[in-house]
Amino acid sequence: MEAEREGAGLLLRGPGCALASLAMAEATGTVKNTFAADFTKRKEDTNVRFLKIATAPDPRFKNLKCLPKSEKDEVFSEVLKEQLSYVESTETEPPKKKINLLLMASDSDNENEHALIRPALDRYQAEPIISMDACPLE
């Protein structure tokens, strides 16, 4: 059996090449099926909700092109909920070490945080998307 290279594949010629091609096709099919089954299992185990919420704050991906419009709105609603719950949790449980500093601080700061979250999220969504090469922290 002689083999020639053509492009990215291997071209077999001579007797028995049909058998070799069949064996390669079977092996390829087995690998593809194994990979597909493993990928499906991993996808089912993935917390997709978390991945969507984690992607939204990145200015390179905030347009969420991979999602339909209804899901995009849902993701940003979840981000808003997460931010509000974070503000509420930090308001109710001040750290013991900083309690003296909090006694001198104004309570209006915490009250205004609730009102400022939605407009800040709207401004963020209105900002242009940055390029993939740009640093998202700048």
C-alpha positions in Angstrom: 0.0 0.0 0.0 1.4 3.4 -0.9 0.5 6.6 0.8 0.6 10.1 -0.6 0.0 13.3 1.3 -2.6 15.6 -0.3 -3.6 18.8 1.6 -4.3 18.0 5.3 -5.3 14.4 4.7 -3.6 11.1 3.8 -4.5 9.5 0.5 -4.2 5.7 0.4 -3.7 3.8 -2.8 -3.3 0.1 -3.6 -5.0 -3.1 -2.4 -6.4 -3.0 1.1 -6.8 0.8 1.0 -10.6 0.4 1.2 -10.2 -1.6 4.4 -7.7 1.0 5.9 -10.1 3.8 4.9 -13.0 1.9 6.6 -11.0 1.4 9.8 -10.1 5.1 9.9 -13.7 6.1 9.3 -14.8 3.8 12.2 -12.1 5.2 14.5 -13.1 8.7 13.6 -16.8 8.0 14.2 -16.0 6.4 17.6 -13.9 9.4 18.6 -16.6 11.8 17.5 -19.3 9.9 19.3 -17.3 9.7 22.5 -16.4 13.4 22.3 -20.1 14.4 21.7 -21.3 12.2 24.7 -18.6 13.7 27.0 -19.4 17.3 25.8 -23.2 16.8 26.4 -22.5 15.4 29.9 -20.3 18.4 30.7 -22.8 20.8 29.3 -25.6 19.4 31.5 -23.4 19.7 34.6 -22.4 23.3 33.8 -24.1 26.2 35.7 -25.2 28.1 32.6 -27.0 30.8 34.6 -23.8 31.6 36.4 -21.8 31.8 33.2 -24.3 34.2 31.6 -24.2 36.4 34.7 -20.4 36.3 34.8 -20.1 37.2 31.2 -22.4 40.3 31.3 -20.0 42.6 33.3 -17.1 42.0 30.8 -17.1 45.0 28.4 -15.8 42.7 25.6 -18.9 40.4 25.8 -21.6 42.6 27.3 -23.7 42.5 24.2 -24.3 38.7 24.8 -24.6 38.0 21.1 -25.0 34.3 21.7 -28.4 34.9 23.5 -31.8 35.9 22.2 -33.0 39.4 23.2 -35.4 38.1 25.9 -32.5 36.2 27.6 -30.2 39.2 27.4 -32.8 41.2 29.3 -33.2 38.4 31.8 -29.4 38.2 32.4 -29.1 41.9 33.1 -32.1 41.6 35.4 -30.2 38.9 37.3 -27.1 41.1 37.4 -29.3 43.8 38.9 -30.8 41.4 41.5 -27.3 40.2 42.4 -26.1 43.8 42.9 -29.1 44.7 45.1 -28.7 41.6 47.2 -25.0 42.4 47.7 -25.9 45.9 48.8 -28.5 44.6 51.2 -26.2 42.0 52.7 -23.4 44.5 53.2 -25.9 46.9 54.9 -27.1 44.4 57.4 -23.8 42.8 58.4 -21.1 45.4 58.9 -17.6 44.1 59.7 -16.8 44.3 63.4 -13.4 46.0 62.8 -14.9 48.9 60.9 -17.9 49.5 63.1 -16.4 52.7 64.6 -15.9 54.1 61.1 -19.5 53.3 60.2 -20.8 55.1 63.2 -19.3 58.3 61.9 -20.4 57.7 58.3 -23.7 59.0 57.0 -26.6 56.5 56.6 -27.6 58.3 53.3 -24.7 56.7 51.5 -26.2 53.2 51.9 -29.7 54.4 51.1 -28.5 56.0 47.9 -26.7 52.9 46.7 -30.0 51.2 45.9 -31.1 54.1 43.8 -27.8 54.3 42.0 -27.4 50.7 40.9 -30.0 50.7 38.0 -28.7 53.9 36.4 -25.2 52.7 36.7 -26.1 49.4 34.9 -28.0 51.4 32.2 -24.9 53.6 31.6 -22.7 50.5 31.4 -25.0 48.9 28.8 -24.9 52.1 26.8 -21.1 52.2 26.7 -19.5 50.9 23.5 -18.1 47.3 23.5 -14.4 47.2 23.6 -12.2 45.2 21.3 -11.1 41.6 22.2 -7.5 42.8 22.5 -8.3 45.6 25.0 -8.0 45.2 28.7 -11.4 45.0 30.4 -10.1 46.5 33.6 -9.1 49.8 32.0 
